[in-house]
Amino acid sequence: MSDHLKIKLSIADRVYPLTINPQQEEGLRKAAKEIEEMIKKFEQSYAVRDKQDVLAMCALQFASKTIQRDIEGSGENTEAIQQLKNLELLVKSQLS
């Protein structure tokens, strides 16, 4: 018995057959739905000549969200690491 699942996702009027792990299905379906919603917004807001242009804008928006989260998250990690180092120094000073 195979532990893979075959699904079809529709994005920008095209169907994409995929073979995935079952635990990926929900995320992929939600992502496809979000892309479709974003495509509709771009098409309503801008004079779009080609689906390729809309897809490029969707890709840019998703990538910028991901990168922005990474940027914001790395600052939080740096601060947490510094606080842990300070606590470690405090503990060492109390043990000495």
Biopython code that builds the backbone (N, CA, C, O; Angstrom):
import numpy as np
from Bio.PDB.StructureBuilder import StructureBuilder

atoms = [
    (1, "MET", "N", (0.834, -1.187, 0.000)),
    (1, "MET", "CA", (0.000, 0.000, 0.000)),
    (1, "MET", "C", (0.877, 1.249, 0.000)),
    (1, "MET", "O", (1.827, 1.356, 0.775)),
    (2, "SER", "N", (0.551, 2.165, -0.859)),
    (2, "SER", "CA", (1.344, 3.381, -1.001)),
    (2, "SER", "C", (0.961, 4.395, 0.066)),
    (2, "SER", "O", (-0.209, 4.522, 0.428)),
    (3, "ASP", "N", (1.955, 5.110, 0.562)),
    (3, "ASP", "CA", (1.672, 6.143, 1.547)),
    (3, "ASP", "C", (1.609, 7.521, 0.897)),
    (3, "ASP", "O", (1.725, 8.541, 1.577)),
    (4, "HIS", "N", (1.428, 7.547, -0.404)),
    (4, "HIS", "CA", (1.295, 8.800, -1.137)),
    (4, "HIS", "C", (-0.147, 8.998, -1.589)),
    (4, "HIS", "O", (-0.910, 8.044, -1.737)),
    (5, "LEU", "N", (-0.493, 10.245, -1.800)),
    (5, "LEU", "CA", (-1.842, 10.615, -2.192)),
    (5, "LEU", "C", (-1.763, 11.378, -3.500)),
    (5, "LEU", "O", (-0.889, 12.227, -3.674)),
    (6, "LYS", "N", (-2.668, 11.085, -4.421)),
    (6, "LYS", "CA", (-2.715, 11.807, -5.691)),
    (6, "LYS", "C", (-3.860, 12.813, -5.630)),
    (6, "LYS", "O", (-5.013, 12.454, -5.388)),
    (7, "ILE", "N", (-3.516, 14.082, -5.854)),
    (7, "ILE", "CA", (-4.531, 15.130, -5.842)),
    (7, "ILE", "C", (-4.358, 15.998, -7.082)),
    (7, "ILE", "O", (-3.340, 15.928, -7.771)),
    (8, "LYS", "N", (-5.368, 16.814, -7.352)),
    (8, "LYS", "CA", (-5.295, 17.780, -8.447)),
    (8, "LYS", "C", (-5.626, 19.145, -7.872)),
    (8, "LYS", "O", (-6.638, 19.323, -7.194)),
    (9, "LEU", "N", (-4.751, 20.110, -8.155)),
    (9, "LEU", "CA", (-4.973, 21.482, -7.716)),
    (9, "LEU", "C", (-5.153, 22.363, -8.942)),
    (9, "LEU", "O", (-4.440, 22.223, -9.935)),
    (10, "SER", "N", (-6.105, 23.260, -8.859)),
    (10, "SER", "CA", (-6.349, 24.193, -9.950)),
    (10, "SER", "C", (-5.827, 25.571, -9.545)),
    (10, "SER", "O", (-6.228, 26.146, -8.533)),
    (11, "ILE", "N", (-4.921, 26.070, -10.373)),
    (11, "ILE", "CA", (-4.350, 27.397, -10.145)),
    (11, "ILE", "C", (-4.294, 28.119, -11.478)),
    (11, "ILE", "O", (-3.734, 27.608, -12.447)),
    (12, "ALA", "N", (-4.877, 29.310, -11.523)),
    (12, "ALA", "CA", (-4.855, 30.143, -12.730)),
    (12, "ALA", "C", (-5.374, 29.381, -13.949)),
    (12, "ALA", "O", (-4.751, 29.382, -15.010)),
    (13, "ASP", "N", (-6.502, 28.746, -13.779)),
    (13, "ASP", "CA", (-7.180, 28.021, -14.870)),
    (13, "ASP", "C", (-6.376, 26.848, -15.427)),
    (13, "ASP", "O", (-6.582, 26.439, -16.569)),
    (14, "ARG", "N", (-5.472, 26.313, -14.630)),
    (14, "ARG", "CA", (-4.735, 25.112, -15.020)),
    (14, "ARG", "C", (-4.819, 24.106, -13.886)),
    (14, "ARG", "O", (-4.840, 24.470, -12.710)),
    (15, "VAL", "N", (-4.866, 22.856, -14.253)),
    (15, "VAL", "CA", (-4.929, 21.792, -13.255)),
    (15, "VAL", "C", (-3.550, 21.152, -13.136)),
    (15, "VAL", "O", (-2.909, 20.815, -14.132)),
    (16, "TYR", "N", (-3.115, 20.996, -11.892)),
    (16, "TYR", "CA", (-1.815, 20.418, -11.620)),
    (16, "TYR", "C", (-1.991, 19.131, -10.815)),
    (16, "TYR", "O", (-2.361, 19.184, -9.642)),
    (17, "PRO", "N", (-1.731, 17.979, -11.432)),
    (17, "PRO", "CA", (-1.788, 16.724, -10.677)),
    (17, "PRO", "C", (-0.514, 16.574, -9.842)),
    (17, "PRO", "O", (0.596, 16.778, -10.334)),
    (18, "LEU", "N", (-0.697, 16.217, -8.580)),
    (18, "LEU", "CA", (0.443, 16.084, -7.674)),
    (18, "LEU", "C", (0.360, 14.767, -6.928)),
    (18, "LEU", "O", (-0.731, 14.278, -6.634)),
    (19, "THR", "N", (1.497, 14.200, -6.625)),
    (19, "THR", "CA", (1.592, 13.047, -5.739)),
    (19, "THR", "C", (2.302, 13.535, -4.482)),
    (19, "THR", "O", (3.454, 13.965, -4.532)),
    (20, "ILE", "N", (1.599, 13.463, -3.359)),
    (20, "ILE", "CA", (2.089, 14.078, -2.128)),
    (20, "ILE", "C", (1.961, 13.121, -0.952)),
    (20, "ILE", "O", (1.314, 12.078, -1.053)),
    (21, "ASN", "N", (2.581, 13.484, 0.156)),
    (21, "ASN", "CA", (2.346, 12.804, 1.422)),
    (21, "ASN", "C", (1.009, 13.308, 1.960)),
    (21, "ASN", "O", (0.723, 14.500, 1.841)),
    (22, "PRO", "N", (0.191, 12.453, 2.540)),
    (22, "PRO", "CA", (-1.133, 12.874, 3.009)),
    (22, "PRO", "C", (-1.109, 14.078, 3.951)),
    (22, "PRO", "O", (-2.038, 14.886, 3.936)),
    (23, "GLN", "N", (-0.069, 14.211, 4.765)),
    (23, "GLN", "CA", (-0.005, 15.335, 5.697)),
    (23, "GLN", "C", (0.232, 16.678, 4.997)),
    (23, "GLN", "O", (0.091, 17.727, 5.625)),
    (24, "GLN", "N", (0.584, 16.663, 3.726)),
    (24, "GLN", "CA", (0.785, 17.899, 2.960)),
    (24, "GLN", "C", (-0.503, 18.422, 2.339)),
    (24, "GLN", "O", (-0.562, 19.578, 1.920)),
    (25, "GLU", "N", (-1.523, 17.595, 2.274)),
    (25, "GLU", "CA", (-2.723, 17.952, 1.514)),
    (25, "GLU", "C", (-3.370, 19.239, 1.990)),
    (25, "GLU", "O", (-3.646, 20.125, 1.181)),
    (26, "GLU", "N", (-3.617, 19.360, 3.278)),
    (26, "GLU", "CA", (-4.311, 20.540, 3.788)),
    (26, "GLU", "C", (-3.551, 21.828, 3.449)),
    (26, "GLU", "O", (-4.144, 22.805, 2.992)),
    (27, "GLY", "N", (-2.250, 21.817, 3.675)),
    (27, "GLY", "CA", (-1.439, 23.004, 3.393)),
    (27, "GLY", "C", (-1.436, 23.371, 1.919)),
    (27, "GLY", "O", (-1.539, 24.546, 1.567)),
    (28, "LEU", "N", (-1.319, 22.368, 1.057)),
    (28, "LEU", "CA", (-1.310, 22.629, -0.386)),
    (28, "LEU", "C", (-2.657, 23.165, -0.863)),
    (28, "LEU", "O", (-2.708, 24.089, -1.675)),
    (29, "ARG", "N", (-3.740, 22.590, -0.360)),
    (29, "ARG", "CA", (-5.067, 23.065, -0.769)),
    (29, "ARG", "C", (-5.313, 24.493, -0.283)),
    (29, "ARG", "O", (-5.887, 25.306, -1.008)),
    (30, "LYS", "N", (-4.884, 24.797, 0.932)),
    (30, "LYS", "CA", (-5.032, 26.157, 1.450)),
    (30, "LYS", "C", (-4.185, 27.142, 0.647)),
    (30, "LYS", "O", (-4.625, 28.254, 0.357)),
    (31, "ALA", "N", (-2.977, 26.732, 0.293)),
    (31, "ALA", "CA", (-2.098, 27.597, -0.501)),
    (31, "ALA", "C", (-2.705, 27.859, -1.872)),
    (31, "ALA", "O", (-2.696, 28.995, -2.348)),
    (32, "ALA", "N", (-3.234, 26.817, -2.512)),
    (32, "ALA", "CA", (-3.854, 26.986, -3.832)),
    (32, "ALA", "C", (-5.055, 27.923, -3.747)),
    (32, "ALA", "O", (-5.262, 28.759, -4.625)),
    (33, "LYS", "N", (-5.839, 27.778, -2.690)),
    (33, "LYS", "CA", (-7.000, 28.646, -2.499)),
    (33, "LYS", "C", (-6.567, 30.104, -2.297)),
    (33, "LYS", "O", (-7.167, 31.023, -2.854)),
    (34, "GLU", "N", (-5.526, 30.295, -1.500)),
    (34, "GLU", "CA", (-5.020, 31.648, -1.255)),
    (34, "GLU", "C", (-4.469, 32.276, -2.538)),
    (34, "GLU", "O", (-4.663, 33.466, -2.785)),
    (35, "ILE", "N", (-3.788, 31.476, -3.345)),
    (35, "ILE", "CA", (-3.277, 31.973, -4.628)),
    (35, "ILE", "C", (-4.437, 32.385, -5.528)),
    (35, "ILE", "O", (-4.394, 33.445, -6.153)),
    (36, "GLU", "N", (-5.472, 31.550, -5.595)),
    (36, "GLU", "CA", (-6.646, 31.874, -6.422)),
    (36, "GLU", "C", (-7.298, 33.177, -5.970)),
    (36, "GLU", "O", (-7.683, 33.999, -6.801)),
    (37, "GLU", "N", (-7.424, 33.369, -4.659)),
    (37, "GLU", "CA", (-8.004, 34.603, -4.127)),
    (37, "GLU", "C", (-7.138, 35.808, -4.470)),
    (37, "GLU", "O", (-7.648, 36.871, -4.825)),
    (38, "MET", "N", (-5.828, 35.631, -4.360)),
    (38, "MET", "CA", (-4.908, 36.716, -4.676)),
    (38, "MET", "C", (-4.970, 37.060, -6.162)),
    (38, "MET", "O", (-4.912, 38.234, -6.526)),
    (39, "ILE", "N", (-5.086, 36.052, -7.023)),
    (39, "ILE", "CA", (-5.204, 36.280, -8.461)),
    (39, "ILE", "C", (-6.438, 37.132, -8.754)),
    (39, "ILE", "O", (-6.370, 38.087, -9.528)),
    (40, "LYS", "N", (-7.562, 36.784, -8.134)),
    (40, "LYS", "CA", (-8.805, 37.544, -8.343)),
    (40, "LYS", "C", (-8.638, 38.995, -7.924)),
    (40, "LYS", "O", (-9.089, 39.903, -8.623)),
    (41, "LYS", "N", (-7.987, 39.218, -6.774)),
    (41, "LYS", "CA", (-7.771, 40.595, -6.303)),
    (41, "LYS", "C", (-6.905, 41.378, -7.280)),
    (41, "LYS", "O", (-7.221, 42.522, -7.608)),
    (42, "PHE", "N", (-5.813, 40.772, -7.746)),
    (42, "PHE", "CA", (-4.942, 41.459, -8.699)),
    (42, "PHE", "C", (-5.681, 41.763, -9.996)),
    (42, "PHE", "O", (-5.539, 42.850, -10.556)),
    (43, "GLU", "N", (-6.466, 40.809, -10.471)),
    (43, "GLU", "CA", (-7.192, 41.020, -11.727)),
    (43, "GLU", "C", (-8.248, 42.112, -11.579)),
    (43, "GLU", "O", (-8.503, 42.853, -12.528)),
    (44, "GLN", "N", (-8.860, 42.221, -10.415)),
    (44, "GLN", "CA", (-9.866, 43.260, -10.184)),
    (44, "GLN", "C", (-9.226, 44.630, -9.985)),
    (44, "GLN", "O", (-9.810, 45.649, -10.354)),
    (45, "SER", "N", (-8.049, 44.657, -9.411)),
    (45, "SER", "CA", (-7.404, 45.927, -9.066)),
    (45, "SER", "C", (-6.556, 46.524, -10.183)),
    (45, "SER", "O", (-6.386, 47.742, -10.247)),
    (46, "TYR", "N", (-6.028, 45.687, -11.054)),
    (46, "TYR", "CA", (-5.092, 46.155, -12.072)),
    (46, "TYR", "C", (-5.504, 45.657, -13.451)),
    (46, "TYR", "O", (-6.159, 44.623, -13.586)),
    (47, "ALA", "N", (-5.113, 46.398, -14.454)),
    (47, "ALA", "CA", (-5.335, 45.961, -15.837)),
    (47, "ALA", "C", (-4.257, 44.924, -16.158)),
    (47, "ALA", "O", (-3.105, 45.270, -16.418)),
    (48, "VAL", "N", (-4.641, 43.679, -16.134)),
    (48, "VAL", "CA", (-3.684, 42.592, -16.308)),
    (48, "VAL", "C", (-3.798, 42.047, -17.717)),
    (48, "VAL", "O", (-4.886, 41.694, -18.172)),
    (49, "ARG", "N", (-2.661, 41.982, -18.410)),
    (49, "ARG", "CA", (-2.658, 41.462, -19.775)),
    (49, "ARG", "C", (-2.558, 39.951, -19.805)),
    (49, "ARG", "O", (-3.084, 39.306, -20.712)),
    (50, "ASP", "N", (-1.899, 39.397, -18.839)),
    (50, "ASP", "CA", (-1.525, 37.996, -18.931)),
    (50, "ASP", "C", (-1.544, 37.363, -17.549)),
    (50, "ASP", "O", (-1.187, 38.009, -16.564)),
    (51, "LYS", "N", (-1.958, 36.104, -17.470)),
    (51, "LYS", "CA", (-1.945, 35.377, -16.191)),
    (51, "LYS", "C", (-0.522, 35.285, -15.636)),
    (51, "LYS", "O", (-0.330, 35.252, -14.421)),
    (52, "GLN", "N", (0.451, 35.243, -16.507)),
    (52, "GLN", "CA", (1.844, 35.168, -16.081)),
    (52, "GLN", "C", (2.205, 36.370, -15.204)),
    (52, "GLN", "O", (2.915, 36.227, -14.209)),
    (53, "ASP", "N", (1.712, 37.552, -15.578)),
    (53, "ASP", "CA", (1.975, 38.747, -14.779)),
    (53, "ASP", "C", (1.356, 38.617, -13.389)),
    (53, "ASP", "O", (1.980, 38.968, -12.388)),
    (54, "VAL", "N", (0.126, 38.110, -13.337)),
    (54, "VAL", "CA", (-0.555, 37.942, -12.056)),
    (54, "VAL", "C", (0.169, 36.907, -11.201)),
    (54, "VAL", "O", (0.349, 37.106, -9.999)),
    (55, "LEU", "N", (0.577, 35.815, -11.812)),
    (55, "LEU", "CA", (1.298, 34.783, -11.063)),
    (55, "LEU", "C", (2.633, 35.298, -10.538)),
    (55, "LEU", "O", (3.047, 34.947, -9.433)),
    (56, "ALA", "N", (3.302, 36.125, -11.326)),
    (56, "ALA", "CA", (4.568, 36.710, -10.872)),
    (56, "ALA", "C", (4.332, 37.610, -9.659)),
    (56, "ALA", "O", (5.124, 37.599, -8.717)),
    (57, "MET", "N", (3.256, 38.381, -9.677)),
    (57, "MET", "CA", (2.941, 39.248, -8.536)),
    (57, "MET", "C", (2.574, 38.414, -7.308)),
    (57, "MET", "O", (2.955, 38.763, -6.190)),
    (58, "CYS", "N", (1.847, 37.327, -7.501)),
    (58, "CYS", "CA", (1.524, 36.424, -6.391)),
    (58, "CYS", "C", (2.806, 35.840, -5.794)),
    (58, "CYS", "O", (2.971, 35.821, -4.574)),
    (59, "ALA", "N", (3.699, 35.371, -6.642)),
    (59, "ALA", "CA", (4.962, 34.792, -6.174)),
    (59, "ALA", "C", (5.764, 35.822, -5.391)),
    (59, "ALA", "O", (6.336, 35.510, -4.347)),
    (60, "LEU", "N", (5.803, 37.048, -5.898)),
    (60, "LEU", "CA", (6.530, 38.116, -5.208)),
    (60, "LEU", "C", (5.922, 38.387, -3.836)),
    (60, "LEU", "O", (6.650, 38.546, -2.856)),
    (61, "GLN", "N", (4.611, 38.439, -3.761)),
    (61, "GLN", "CA", (3.953, 38.715, -2.488)),
    (61, "GLN", "C", (4.194, 37.596, -1.476)),
    (61, "GLN", "O", (4.491, 37.873, -0.314)),
    (62, "PHE", "N", (4.071, 36.342, -1.900)),
    (62, "PHE", "CA", (4.334, 35.225, -0.998)),
    (62, "PHE", "C", (5.789, 35.208, -0.543)),
    (62, "PHE", "O", (6.069, 35.004, 0.639)),
    (63, "ALA", "N", (6.704, 35.419, -1.463)),
    (63, "ALA", "CA", (8.124, 35.406, -1.116)),
    (63, "ALA", "C", (8.461, 36.543, -0.153)),
    (63, "ALA", "O", (9.226, 36.349, 0.792)),
    (64, "SER", "N", (7.900, 37.717, -0.385)),
    (64, "SER", "CA", (8.205, 38.844, 0.499)),
    (64, "SER", "C", (7.651, 38.612, 1.903)),
    (64, "SER", "O", (8.280, 39.012, 2.883)),
    (65, "LYS", "N", (6.481, 37.970, 2.016)),
    (65, "LYS", "CA", (5.934, 37.636, 3.345)),
    (65, "LYS", "C", (6.876, 36.685, 4.082)),
    (65, "LYS", "O", (7.165, 36.871, 5.264)),
    (66, "THR", "N", (7.340, 35.680, 3.377)),
    (66, "THR", "CA", (8.227, 34.687, 3.986)),
    (66, "THR", "C", (9.535, 35.320, 4.430)),
    (66, "THR", "O", (10.004, 35.079, 5.542)),
    (67, "ILE", "N", (10.116, 36.121, 3.566)),
    (67, "ILE", "CA", (11.396, 36.760, 3.884)),
    (67, "ILE", "C", (11.226, 37.747, 5.025)),
    (67, "ILE", "O", (12.089, 37.829, 5.899)),
    (68, "GLN", "N", (10.125, 38.502, 5.037)),
    (68, "GLN", "CA", (9.886, 39.465, 6.107)),
    (68, "GLN", "C", (9.758, 38.739, 7.447)),
    (68, "GLN", "O", (10.286, 39.205, 8.456)),
    (69, "ARG", "N", (9.059, 37.598, 7.462)),
    (69, "ARG", "CA", (8.946, 36.808, 8.701)),
    (69, "ARG", "C", (10.320, 36.343, 9.170)),
    (69, "ARG", "O", (10.615, 36.367, 10.365)),
    (70, "ASP", "N", (11.164, 35.916, 8.220)),
    (70, "ASP", "CA", (12.515, 35.478, 8.570)),
    (70, "ASP", "C", (13.327, 36.620, 9.162)),
    (70, "ASP", "O", (14.043, 36.439, 10.146)),
    (71, "ILE", "N", (13.211, 37.796, 8.559)),
    (71, "ILE", "CA", (13.941, 38.968, 9.045)),
    (71, "ILE", "C", (13.492, 39.319, 10.462)),
    (71, "ILE", "O", (14.316, 39.540, 11.350)),
    (72, "GLU", "N", (12.184, 39.365, 10.659)),
    (72, "GLU", "CA", (11.654, 39.711, 11.977)),
    (72, "GLU", "C", (11.982, 38.632, 12.997)),
    (72, "GLU", "O", (12.280, 38.938, 14.152)),
    (73, "GLY", "N", (11.930, 37.383, 12.582)),
    (73, "GLY", "CA", (12.218, 36.268, 13.482)),
    (73, "GLY", "C", (13.674, 36.208, 13.889)),
    (73, "GLY", "O", (13.977, 35.855, 15.028)),
    (74, "SER", "N", (14.588, 36.545, 12.983)),
    (74, "SER", "CA", (16.009, 36.482, 13.317)),
    (74, "SER", "C", (16.364, 37.522, 14.364)),
    (74, "SER", "O", (17.249, 37.289, 15.188)),
    (75, "GLY", "N", (15.698, 38.651, 14.350)),
    (75, "GLY", "CA", (15.924, 39.665, 15.380)),
    (75, "GLY", "C", (15.471, 39.175, 16.735)),
    (75, "GLY", "O", (16.137, 39.428, 17.738)),
    (76, "GLU", "N", (14.342, 38.473, 16.783)),
    (76, "GLU", "CA", (13.840, 37.918, 18.027)),
    (76, "GLU", "C", (14.782, 36.846, 18.555)),
    (76, "GLU", "O", (15.034, 36.776, 19.758)),
    (77, "ASN", "N", (15.301, 36.012, 17.664)),
    (77, "ASN", "CA", (16.225, 34.956, 18.089)),
    (77, "ASN", "C", (17.494, 35.545, 18.670)),
    (77, "ASN", "O", (18.000, 35.048, 19.676)),
    (78, "THR", "N", (18.010, 36.580, 18.064)),
    (78, "THR", "CA", (19.226, 37.220, 18.536)),
    (78, "THR", "C", (19.019, 37.772, 19.937)),
    (78, "THR", "O", (19.880, 37.630, 20.805)),
    (79, "GLU", "N", (17.874, 38.401, 20.152)),
    (79, "GLU", "CA", (17.571, 38.962, 21.466)),
    (79, "GLU", "C", (17.432, 37.850, 22.512)),
    (79, "GLU", "O", (17.928, 37.984, 23.631)),
    (80, "ALA", "N", (16.763, 36.765, 22.153)),
    (80, "ALA", "CA", (16.583, 35.644, 23.079)),
    (80, "ALA", "C", (17.928, 35.011, 23.426)),
    (80, "ALA", "O", (18.167, 34.668, 24.583)),
    (81, "ILE", "N", (18.800, 34.855, 22.445)),
    (81, "ILE", "CA", (20.117, 34.278, 22.679)),
    (81, "ILE", "C", (20.917, 35.157, 23.631)),
    (81, "ILE", "O", (21.594, 34.650, 24.526)),
    (82, "GLN", "N", (20.843, 36.464, 23.444)),
    (82, "GLN", "CA", (21.572, 37.379, 24.326)),
    (82, "GLN", "C", (21.038, 37.297, 25.755)),
    (82, "GLN", "O", (21.813, 37.328, 26.711)),
    (83, "GLN", "N", (19.727, 37.194, 25.903)),
    (83, "GLN", "CA", (19.145, 37.069, 27.240)),
    (83, "GLN", "C", (19.578, 35.767, 27.907)),
    (83, "GLN", "O", (19.862, 35.748, 29.104)),
    (84, "LEU", "N", (19.630, 34.690, 27.146)),
    (84, "LEU", "CA", (20.103, 33.423, 27.692)),
    (84, "LEU", "C", (21.562, 33.507, 28.124)),
    (84, "LEU", "O", (21.932, 32.956, 29.161)),
    (85, "LYS", "N", (22.385, 34.184, 27.349)),
    (85, "LYS", "CA", (23.793, 34.357, 27.720)),
    (85, "LYS", "C", (23.913, 35.161, 29.004)),
    (85, "LYS", "O", (24.735, 34.848, 29.865)),
    (86, "ASN", "N", (23.087, 36.206, 29.135)),
    (86, "ASN", "CA", (23.100, 37.018, 30.352)),
    (86, "ASN", "C", (22.690, 36.185, 31.566)),
    (86, "ASN", "O", (23.292, 36.305, 32.633)),
    (87, "LEU", "N", (21.661, 35.337, 31.405)),
    (87, "LEU", "CA", (21.227, 34.466, 32.497)),
    (87, "LEU", "C", (22.321, 33.475, 32.876)),
    (87, "LEU", "O", (22.552, 33.199, 34.053)),
    (88, "GLU", "N", (22.991, 32.947, 31.852)),
    (88, "GLU", "CA", (24.075, 32.010, 32.116)),
    (88, "GLU", "C", (25.185, 32.673, 32.932)),
    (88, "GLU", "O", (25.712, 32.078, 33.871)),
    (89, "LEU", "N", (25.532, 33.891, 32.573)),
    (89, "LEU", "CA", (26.561, 34.625, 33.329)),
    (89, "LEU", "C", (26.110, 34.876, 34.750)),
    (89, "LEU", "O", (26.910, 34.767, 35.680)),
    (90, "LEU", "N", (24.844, 35.210, 34.939)),
    (90, "LEU", "CA", (24.306, 35.460, 36.259)),
    (90, "LEU", "C", (24.358, 34.196, 37.117)),
    (90, "LEU", "O", (24.746, 34.252, 38.284)),
    (91, "VAL", "N", (23.972, 33.070, 36.550)),
    (91, "VAL", "CA", (24.003, 31.799, 37.265)),
    (91, "VAL", "C", (25.442, 31.444, 37.627)),
    (91, "VAL", "O", (25.710, 31.028, 38.754)),
    (92, "LYS", "N", (26.355, 31.601, 36.697)),
    (92, "LYS", "CA", (27.762, 31.279, 36.965)),
    (92, "LYS", "C", (28.323, 32.163, 38.056)),
    (92, "LYS", "O", (29.104, 31.704, 38.889)),
    (93, "SER", "N", (27.938, 33.419, 38.062)),
    (93, "SER", "CA", (28.455, 34.332, 39.082)),
    (93, "SER", "C", (27.911, 33.968, 40.472)),
    (93, "SER", "O", (28.594, 34.174, 41.476)),
    (94, "GLN", "N", (26.697, 33.434, 40.533)),
    (94, "GLN", "CA", (26.100, 33.038, 41.801)),
    (94, "GLN", "C", (26.689, 31.735, 42.316)),
    (94, "GLN", "O", (26.723, 31.499, 43.524)),
    (95, "LEU", "N", (27.155, 30.882, 41.398)),
    (95, "LEU", "CA", (27.741, 29.607, 41.781)),
    (95, "LEU", "C", (29.193, 29.733, 42.215)),
    (95, "LEU", "O", (29.719, 28.855, 42.898)),
    (96, "SER", "N", (29.826, 30.800, 41.828)),
    (96, "SER", "CA", (31.259, 30.975, 42.141)),
    (96, "SER", "C", (31.467, 31.484, 43.540)),
    (96, "SER", "O", (32.607, 31.684, 43.961)),
]
sb = StructureBuilder()
sb.init_structure("model")
sb.init_model(0)
sb.init_chain("A")
sb.init_seg("    ")
for serial, (resi, resn, name, xyz) in enumerate(atoms, 1):
    if name == "N":
        sb.init_residue(resn, " ", resi, " ")
    sb.init_atom(name, np.array(xyz, "f"), 0.0, 1.0, " ", f" {name:<3s}", serial, name[0])
structure = sb.get_structure()
